[in-house]
Amino acid sequence: MKKTLFLFALLGSVMFVSPATARNQSRKAAEKVRTISVDYNRVKGDFNQMFRECVGAGRANEGLRADWQQQLAVAHKDCGFQYIRMHGLLTDDMGVCKLDRNGKPEYNFQYIDALYDYILSIGMKPFVELGFMPNALASGDKTIFWWRGNVTPPRDYDQWADLIRHLVQHFTQRYGADEVKTWYFEVWNEPNLSGFWAGTQQEYFKLYKYTAEAIKGIDKDYRIGGPATAGAAWVPEMINFCEENHVPIDFISTHTYGVKQGFLDEYGTTGTVLNKDKWAVSGDVIHSRKQISESSMPNLELHYTEWSASYTPHDPIHDSYHEAAYILEKLKQVGNAANSMSYWTFTDIFEEAGPRFTPFHGGFGLMNYQGIKKPAFFAYSYLNKLGKTELQNTDSASWACKDADGDIQLLFWDFTYTLPDSINNQAYYIKDLPSKPKGKVNVELSGVPAGKYQMEVYRIGYEINDPYTTYYQLGRPNQLTRQEVAFIKKKNSGAPVAEDLIQVDATGKFSKEFPLRENDVYLVKLVKL
């Protein structure tokens, strides 16, 4: 009995943290100073802007909606995205293919024309995902999602190839070969998951072969790739297949997400847990690059055509201010390993599980149904404000850049994993989550040309460009009124949180201290006057 009491007493002494101790720990965190030192004249090189190359969307038919198109224009303007990739280009709701009374395929590309004409009109390009199977050509009736994309192999691979030839020839005639040469053609989506591909790996490779040869038959300079797998799978197998069978391939594409459980959660019902591993997501990308570099085709481009913190459209981390810091942390870790990292997705107008019933439901999007910009959106908009010349910088959670006008931009953040061990994302990130202090960041710039500058400070964090917390404070209504939407947008507008006129003297030195909390993001701009 005494031994038991002693054990409980010992455990209590280990587990109990007194209020005084907690206050002391908080005080020490608040006193911590992180210094970012940058010399204006020490250039690293061109700033790698792979983060703006591509962004994802749910399915092609959603792109015919006016609100979807309006949001895409905003995402392109503010975040600079160049390509857009989506599912369902060939699914029956796009009216692409049917059989006539004699069983001969008939083709219709009017819906695709309307979608692609719009995408091109705003200065973007399609990253063409070829799928799913038109029912007229399908070998079975297995489908996925509320909108029933057919995931079975073609009944006749020659018929599939004929569809691809007609489609790509149509693109060539409508937009010109020089334009289509700038596009990417990707075969299918996540064929390593049975939910997305009812065939085998070998059947996918066969589909790829017929597709690649059909496209290259139109123009050898058109770019084709795959395998568009979940979980960074099949990269060596894909390269080996193409080499051994003399099948053309221009790029590798694959996907990764930052949660620990599974890959396919069509209806968002599975509890997910953000992976605590520091190299989640980025480790997959770096490994894929290594696999390519060590292969017989070491110069293939690498495109991660889907990535995010979570693979489910019902994960509240997507709405949280934590997501902004997470995005920046992972992109910084990836470095030059990928040619593009396509965030999944730009909008919550996304109907894999059908229309959603609340304005903040953990959807993938950078914006919600009402066009409210989430913290993730602001993270990408801050990246897009960075100049094209990167400066040398040893701080691992920041970028320092300058532009052609000599203006300076510094983007820095804190990413802190705060998810308790005993809870999942769906139960945690829906809460009101005040951030704890992490000390201060001391920015020290040297070599700055003397003169007057306008300093603009932008910020993301708890209650700052944090619309979910505003929504939470409104009582999380199932529907938002126009007035509530306007209130949330005004409170989280993305405007600078501080502006000041500063003078840099002949010493060329500038310094400024900023308070830092968990998962804060700052963008500091010095605009020369």
N, C-alpha and C positions, 0 to 999 in steps of 0.2 A: 504493500500500500504506500509506504514511504517512497519507494522507488518510483511509483506511478505519479505521486504528487510532485516529486522532484522533476520528473520528465515534463509534466504540465507547466511547472514553474519555469523550467528552462526554455520550453517552446514559447511561453508568454514573453520571456525576456528577449527572445530573438525576434518574434513577430511584432511586438508592440513598439510603435514609434510615438514618442511623446509629442504633444503639441509644440513644445519648445524645440525639439529636434526637427520637426517638420518645418517650423518657421526658420530655423537656422539653415536648413537645406534650401529653402526657397530664397533666403537672403543671399546665399552663396551663388545660386543660379543667376539671381538678378545682378550680382556684381561681376559676373564673368564677362570679359571683353574679348571679342573676336576681331582681329584686324585684317583688313583687306588692303594691300598695298599694290598700287599699279603705277607704272611709269608710262606716260602718254607716248613716249618715243620708242618704247620697246614693243615692237609688233610681233605677234605670233604668226599671223598670216590671214588668209581669207576666212571669214567666219563661216563655218559649216552650217548651212541652213536646211539640212535634211528634214527637220521637223515640219517645215511648211510645204514639202513636196506633195503630200497627199493627205486626204482626210476621208473617213468612211461615212456611208449612209446606209439605211436599212435595206430598201429595195427600190428598184427602178420606178415602179408605178407610183410610189410616194412622191417621186420627183416631178410628177405632173400637177401636184397641188401648188396653189399660189403661195401659201404660207411657207412651205418647204423651200420654194424658189426664193422668196424674200429673205429667209434666214441664210440660205447659201450665199446670197449676194453680200450680206453683212459679214459672214465668216470669211469670205474671200477678201473683202475690203480691209477688215480689221486684223485678221490673222495671216493673210497672205497665202492661203492654201492654193496650190497650183493644179492639182489633180483631185478627182473624186472617184471613189470606188464604191460599188453597191452590188447587192445580190439581185437575182431575179430578172436579169435583162431579157432572158428568153422564156420566162414563165408565161403561162397562158394569159395572165391579166395584161400582158403587153401586146397580145394579139399578133404574135410573130409568125406562127406556122399552123396550118391545118391541112388535112388531106381532102382532095376533091373526090368525086364519086368513083373515080377509077383508082383511088389509093395513091395518087401522085401528090407530093407536097406543094402547097402554095405558100408564098411568103408575103409578109406585109410589115413594113418597117416604119409606118407612120407615127406610132407612139414613140418609138426610139428616136425618130427624127425630131419630134417636138421636144423631147428631153435633151438630146445632145445639142440641138440648136441653141437652147437656152444656156446650157453649160458653157458652150463656146462664146456666146454673146457677152458673158460677164468676165471673160478672160481666163476661164479655167479649161481644163482638158479632161477627158474620161480616162480613167484607169480601168480598162474594160474587163470585167469578170464575166467569163462565158459560162453561163448556167442560169437557171437549172434546166431540166429537160422539158421541151414542149411535149405535152401529152400525146400529140399525134406521132411523135417519134420514139416514145418511151417503151421500154420492155416490160414495165410493170406500173403499179399504181401507188407505190409508197411515196408519201409526201412528208414535208416538214413545214411547220409554222401554221399560223392562222390562215395565211394566204395560200397555203398548199403548193409549195414548190416541189415539183416531182424530182426525186433524187435517184431514180433508177438509170442504169446505162441505156444507151440507145438500142432500139430493137435491131437497127441496121446501121453500122458505123459509116457506111458510105453515104447514107441519107444524112447523118449528122454532119459529115464533112461537106456535103453539098449545101446544107444550111449555112455553115460557116463561110464557105466560098461566096455565096450570094450576099451574105451580110457584109463581109469585108470588101467585096467589090462595090457594094452600095455605098459604104463609107468612102471609098476611093473616088467614086463618081461625084458624090455630094460635097465632100470636103477637100478633095485633092490629095494626091499621094504624099506631097511634102508635109501636109498637116498630119496625116495618119501615121507617118513615120515617127512623129513625136509622141504617139500614144504608146501604151503598154497593153498587151493582150495576155490575160491570165486565165488558165484553164481550171474552171470549177472552183469550189470552196470546201476546204477541210475534208478531203476524201478519205482521210484516215479515221474519221468518225462515221460509224454506221448510220447515224441519223442524217448525215449529209450525203452519203454515197452508199448505195445499196450493192455496189460491186466490190471486187477485190482490189488489192494494190495493182496487180497486173492488168486488170480491166481499166483502172484509171490510167496507167501508162499507155495502154492502147488508145484510150480516148485522147490523151495528150498527143500521141503520135499523129493520129488522124487530123487533129486540130492544127497542130504546128505545120504539118505539110500542106494543109489547105491554105493557111494564111501566107506561108512563104511562097506558095504557088502564085499568089496575087502580087506580092512584092517581097523580095528576099530581105529587104531592109526593115520590114515591119518586125516589131519586137514581141517575142512570145516567151512565156515562162510559166513556172509553177513550182512546187505542187500545191501551194496555198493551204498548207496543212495546219492543223491545230498543234500547239505545243512544240513547235520547232522540229517536227518529225520529217523523216523521209528525205533529208537533204542529200546525204551521200548516195542513197538509192536512186534518187532522181537523176543525179549527175551520171552515175554509172549506167543507168538505162539509156540515157541519151547518147553517151559515148559508144556503148557497145552496139547500139542499133542505128547509129548515124542519124539521130533525130535532132533537129535544131533546137537550141535553147539559148536565150539571151540573158535571162535573169532567174534567180531563185526567189520565191516568195513563200512566206510562212507567217505564223501568228504566235503571240504569247500574251498571257494575262498574269496579273500579279497576285492571284489568290491560290490557295493550296489545294482546293478540292475540285476535281473533275474538270471538264471543259465545256460540255454542252448542257445548258439549262434553259430550255426553250421557253418555259413559262415563269422563270424567275422564282421558283418555289424552294430551292435548296439554300440552306444557310451557308454563306461563304465566309472565309476567314482570310484577311489580308496576310500575305506571306511575310513573315518577319525576317526572312533572309535578305540581307543587304543587297544581294545581287539578283534578286527576283527580277524578271523581265530582262534587264540589261545583260545578265549572265547568259541567257539564251541567245541574245543577239550576237554577243562576242563569240560564243561557241559556234554559231552558224557561220560566222565569218571565217573562223579557224577551219571549219570543215571544208569550206569553199577553197580557201587558200592552200589546203593540203591535198586538194583533188586534182584531177587532170584538166580542170577548167578553172584555174585560180583567179581569173579576171572577171568572172560573172558578177553582175550587179546583185545586191542583196536588198530586197524590199520586204519589210515587215508590214504587210497590208492590213493587219489588225493588231492593235495593242491597247491596253488600258489597265487600270488597277484591277478590274473584275470582268468576268466573262458573262455576267447575267444582267439583263435589263431591269432588274429589280434589286439593285444594290445601292443603298444610300450614300456610299462613299463617293459615287459619281457627283452627287449634289453638294458634298461637303467642301469646306474650305481646305481640308487636308489634301484633296485631290490636286490642287494647284501646285503645292510644294512637291507632291509625289511625281507629277509629270516632269517638272524641272529636274528633280533628282535623277530620274531614270534617263532622261535625254542626255544629261551631262555625263552620266556613267557610260552610255553607249558610245559617245565620242564619234569617231569616224567609221565605226564598224558597219553601219548600214547606210545605204543610199537614200532610203526613206523610212520613216516611222509613221504609219498612217493611223491616227487616233480614231478609235471606234466609239462614237460617231459625232458628227457636228450638230445633230438635232435629236430631240426626243420624239419627233414625228417619226415613229419607228414602231411597226406593228407586227413583229414576229409573234407576239402573244395576243395580238388584237389591240384595239384602241385601249389606252390606259385611262383610268378614271379619276386620277388626282394630279394636280399640277406639278408636284414634286414626288416622284415615285421611285427614285433611284435609277432613272433612265440613263442610257449611255451618253446622251447628248451634251454638247457644250452649251446648248440653249434648251430651255424647256418649251412646251407647246406654245406658250404665250410670247416666246422670243425673249424671255428673261435670261440674261447672260449669267452663267454659273462661274464660280471661281476658276474652273478649268479653262473657260473661254478667256478670262483675263490673263491667265498664264500664257496662252498662245499669243494673245495680242501684245503682251510685253515682249515676248521673244521677237515678234515682228517689228518692234520698235528699235531693235538693236542694229547698229551700223554694220556694214559689210566687212570691216577690218577688225579682227580680234586682237586684243592686247594681251601680252604675257601676264599671267596671273596664277599664283600657286594655291589660291583658295579653291577648295574642291566643290563648293556649293555656290558658285557665282560665275558670271561671264562679264568681262569688260570689253567694250567695243568703242570704235569711233567711226564717224561717217565721212563722206566726201567734203562736207562743210566744216569739218573739224569739231563737230559736236561730240560729246562723250556720253556714253550710256553704261550704267553698271546695274546688272540684275543679280540680286542675291536672295537667298532664302534659307530657312531652316526646315529640314524634314525630320520630324520626330514620330516614331511609331508609338502610338498611345493605346492601341487596342488591347484591353485586358485579356488574359489567357482564357477566361471562362465564358466569353461572350462572342457572338458572331457579328459580322458587319451589319446585318439587318436589324439587330437589336441595339447596336451601339451608335452607329452614325445617324440615327434618327433623333438622337438626343440633342439637348442644348449642351454644347461642349466648349466651355470657356477655356482659353489657352493659358498655359502657365508661362511665366517669364523665363527667358533663356539668356538674359544678360543684355549686352550691347554689342553693336557692330561699329567699329571705328574704320571709316573709309579714309584712306590716305592716298591722294593723287599727287604725282610729281611730274615735272616737265610740261605742265599745262601752259599753253601760250597765254601770255598776259592779256588781260582785258576784262570786259564785263560779260557776265553770263546770267542767263535765267536758269535757276535751278528748279526743276519740277520733280516732285516725289510722288510716286504711285505706290499703292500698297494693297495686298490681299491678306486677309486673315480673319480671325474671329470678329464678327460684326463689321468688317470692312470689306466691301465688295463680296459680301457673304449673304446672298439672297435667301438661302435655306434658313439661316438663323432668323432673318426677318420674318419669313413665312412661319417659322415655329412660334415666334413671339405673337403672331396674329392668331394663333390657335390652330394652325395647320388645317385650314378649311378645305373641304373636298373640292370646292369650286372657288375660283377667284372672281371677284367683281372687277369691272374696269378700273374702278378707283383703287382697289387693292393692287392690281397689276401695276398701275402708274406709280403707286407709293413704293412698291418693292423696287421698281426700276430706278426711281429717283434716288432712293436711299443707297443704291448699289450701282451707281452710274459709271464707275470707272474713271471719274475725274481725279485730277491730282489731289492728294490729301494735304499737300503743302507746296507753296511756291515762294521763291525769294530771289532778289537780285543780289549777286555776289560779285566781288572784284578779286581777280587773281593778279597778284603783283609780280614783279620781275623775278621773284624766286621760283615761280611756277608751281607753288604748292597749294593744295586745297585739302582740307580735312573736315570731316563731319561725323558726328556720332548719332546712331539711331538705336532706339530701344527695340529689342527683339523678343518675340514670344514663340512658342511652339508653332511650327508650320506657317509662320509669317513669310510673305514674299514682298520684296521691295524692288522697284525700278527707280533709279535716280538718273535723271537726265540733266546735263549741263549744255545749254543751248547758247552758243556764242552770239552776242548782240553786235 
